[in-house]
Amino acid sequence: MTAALPDVLDLGYSFCPNDTFIFYALSHGKVASPLPVHERLEDVQTLNDWATQARLPITKISYRAYFSVIKDYVALRAGGALGRGVGPLVVAREQRGDLNGKTVVSPGALTTAELLLRIVYPGANIVRARYDEVMPAVERGELNGQQVDAGLIIHESRFTYPQHGLVKLLDLGAWWEGETGLPLPLGAILVRRGVPATTQWALNEAVRSSLEYALAHPEEPKNYIRQHALEMSDDVMQAHIDLYVNSFSADVGDEGERAVQELYRRAVAAGTVQKSGLPMFVQPQ
């Protein structure tokens, strides 16, 4: 069913530099859009939770979370995060072996990172914290009084974990690439299925244009990115953009679609989501 559209679309995305880089031009009226947008910046887990309530008409989300809300949303082809060498890491205070039966801190039940962890270590005991609280919990060896053995880190934490005295146990992105030969799908930009197909595609093109604007004017968004980058150094901020903004950000492409379908197949096989026959991506109009 096609729903009436508001005068301004709430657009949800994260504080991460790749998102603020991509959406700077769109949120600041630098590129054409079928409707004006109003930024709603939140951590990814909050956006994942909001999507289960269909709260925002257009939003960033983890691919794992997308699989749970596919009846309500469809993914844009532009603006997402897929790639090689971009995966979540499992870290600890010292090297250790099998994590089955061990306690691992996860950044969220609906993150792609936790889905991968469950596939690799189905017997791990998972506890959860906001993504920027995972490393401190591993450093302390406890979370809310419970002993923890390892942590699952995402975003800029992959660049900074050695500063916290932690060591890498497993790169889940490298594991995925070795298993499938495909890039790892991390995050997508979703639009409600009730939005008219012509507007869905126009929003896709607006997001792509916003990315192209940032690539053409890389200095212009920097203050905006820095404003939301927490305590991240400029070097880490730029490394984050360089890693997560790539050719898949402009269009998921055939290879990216295959990667998403494979991750979805494995999520269904793991019993975490139900299979759906709905199309996963918006179509050109």
N, C-alpha and C positions, 0 to 999 in steps of 0.2 A: 504494500500500500504506500502511495506517495503522500508524504506529510507536508503540511504547510511549513515554509521556511521562515525563520526569524529575520529581522532586518540586519542583524549582525550575528555572525557565527562565532561561537566560542571555540577556539582552537587550542587544544591541550598538547603541550610538549614539555620535555624535561629541561632541567637546568644545565644539562651536559653541553659542552662546547659544540659538538656536532649538530645538535638540535638548534641551538641559538644561532649558529652560523647559517644553517639552512633556512630558518624561518625569519631571520632578521628582516629581509626585504618585504616579505609578505605581511608581517605584523606591523611594519612601519609604513605601509602604503607605497612602497617603492615599485611594485609591480602590479599589473592588472589582476583583479580577482572578480569572480562572478558575484561575490558578496563581500562586504567588509568583514574583517575578522578581528576578534578580541583575544589576545593571548591569555592563556591560563597555564602558568608554569608550575609544575609539581614534580615530585620524584616519580620514577616509573611505576613503582608499586602502587602509589595512589592512583595514577592514571589507569593502571590495570584494574584496580578495584572499581573505579568510576565506570569503566567500560562495561563491567558486569551489570551495572544499573542503567546502561545506555544513557549516561548523564550528559555527554558532550556530543555534538553533531560531527565533529572531526577531531581526531586525537591520535597521538603517538601511543604505541602499546607494544609490549613484548609479543613475539610471534606465538609463544606458548599461550599467552592470554587470548590472543586473537582466535585460536582454535576453540576456545570456550564461548566466544561471543559471535561466532560466524553467522548465526541466524540474524543478528541485528546489524552487523557491520560488514563492509567489503573493503579490501585494502587498495590504496592508491598504488600506482606503479612507481611513483617518485617519492623521495623523501625518506625512505627506509634505511635500515642499517643491516647490510649483509657484507660478507667479505671473507678474506683469508687472513690469518694471523690476528683475528679480532676477538677470539673466544674468551669466555670466562676462565679464571684460574682457580685451582684449589690450592690453598696455602696453609702453612702451619708454622709453629715455632721451630720445629726440627723435622728432618726427614722421617717418614713413616710409611708403612706399606699399605696393605688392604684397608680401606675405610669402611667396609661392611661391618656393622656392629659398633662403629665409632660415631661420635656426635659431631655433626658438621653444621656450622651457621650458614644459613642461606639468606640472600637478599629479598626473597619473596616467593610464595607458592606458585605464582603465575608467571615467573620469569623463565625465559628460555634456559638460563643457567641451571635452575633447579631441575628442569626436565632432563637436561643432559646428565646431571649428577645422578638422578634416579635411574637412568638407563645404564650408566656405568657402574654405580654402586647401589643396587636395589635394596640392600640391607642396611644402608646408612641410617642413623637416627638424625633426623633433620629438625633443627630449631631455627627460628627466624628473627632477623633484625633488619632495620633499614640499612640500605647498602653501605652508607658511610659509617655505620656502627659495627660492621662485620670485622674489620681488621682490629679495632680496639678490643673487641671481645676475644679474638684469637690471641692477641698479645697478652691479655690478662689470663687466658685459659678458662674463662667462665663467662656465662651470660645469665643474668638474673639468678645467680647462685648455682647454676648448673654447669658442670665441667664441660668444656668443649675441646675437641681434638684438632679441628681444622675449620677453615672458612672458605666460602665460595665468593670470590670477588669479581666485580664488574666495573665498567666505566673507567675512570682515571686511576682506580686502585691498581690496575695492572702495571702502571708506571711507577707507583710509589711504594709498593709493599716491601721492598728491601729496606726502606727507611724506617720501617716498623720492626726490623729484626726478624722478618718472616722469610720462609723459603718456599719455592714452588714445588708442589707435589705432582700436579698434573695440569696441563693446558687442555681444557676440554674442546677448544676450537681445533687444535692440532689433532686430537683424537677423532673428532668428527670428520675432518678432512681426510685422515688416513682411512677411516671406515668407508667414506662415501665418494671421495674425490671431488666433493662439491663445496662451494662456499657455505659459511655458517649463517643462517638467518637469525638475526637478533631482534630487530624491532621493525614495525611497520607503521604506516600512517593510515588510519581507518576513517571512513566516512559512513554515516548511517545508510543502510540499504534503502530506506524510505526517501532519501534525497533523489530527485529526478536524475536519470542517467546522464543527461546533457550537463547538469550541474556537477555531478560527480567527476566527469571528465574535465570540465573547466577548472575544478579545484585541483585535479592532478596537474594540469598544465600550469596553474598558478604556483604550485609548490615547486615544480621543475624550474619555472622562471625565477623564483626566489633563490634557488640554489645557483642558477647561472649568474644572477646578479652578484651574489656573494663571491663567486669565483672570479668575476670580472672586477670587483672592487674589494679585495681582501682586507684592506685596512679599515674600511668604513664600519664593519660590524664589530670591530675589536673591543671597543668600550662596552658595548652591549653584552658581548660574550663574557668579558671580564667581570662585569657587574653580577653575573649569575654563576660564576665559576667557583664559588666558595673560596677556599684558601689556595686554590691551584696556582702554581707559578705560570708565567707566560710560556715557558718552554713546554711544560706539561700540557697546557691548554692547546698549544699549536700541535704537539704530537698527537693529542686526542683527535683533533680535526683531521690531520693528515692520515690517521689510521682509519677512522670511521666514515669519512666522506670520500667516496670513490665512485667508480662508474655505475655501480648498483644503486647509488643514491639518486642518479638522474632517471634511471629506468631499471627495474628489476631484471629485465631481459629473460631470455629462454632458460639460461643456466640458473638464474636466481629462482625462477618459477619451479624448476626441477628440485632445487634445494628445499624450497618451502614445502613442496608436495612430499618429499622424503621425510622431512622433520615431522610433518603432519601424520604420515603413515606410521612412523615410529611412536608418536604420541598415542595414536589409536591402539597400536599393538601393545603398548605399555598399560593400557586401560585408563589413561588419564583424561581422555576426551572421547566423545562419540563421533562416529563418522558422519559427514554431511556431503551432499552432492551439490551444494551451492558453489558458484564460481568464486574463486578466491581474490580476483583482481578486477578493478574497473576496466571497462572496454572503451576503446576510442569511439567517439561519436562524430 
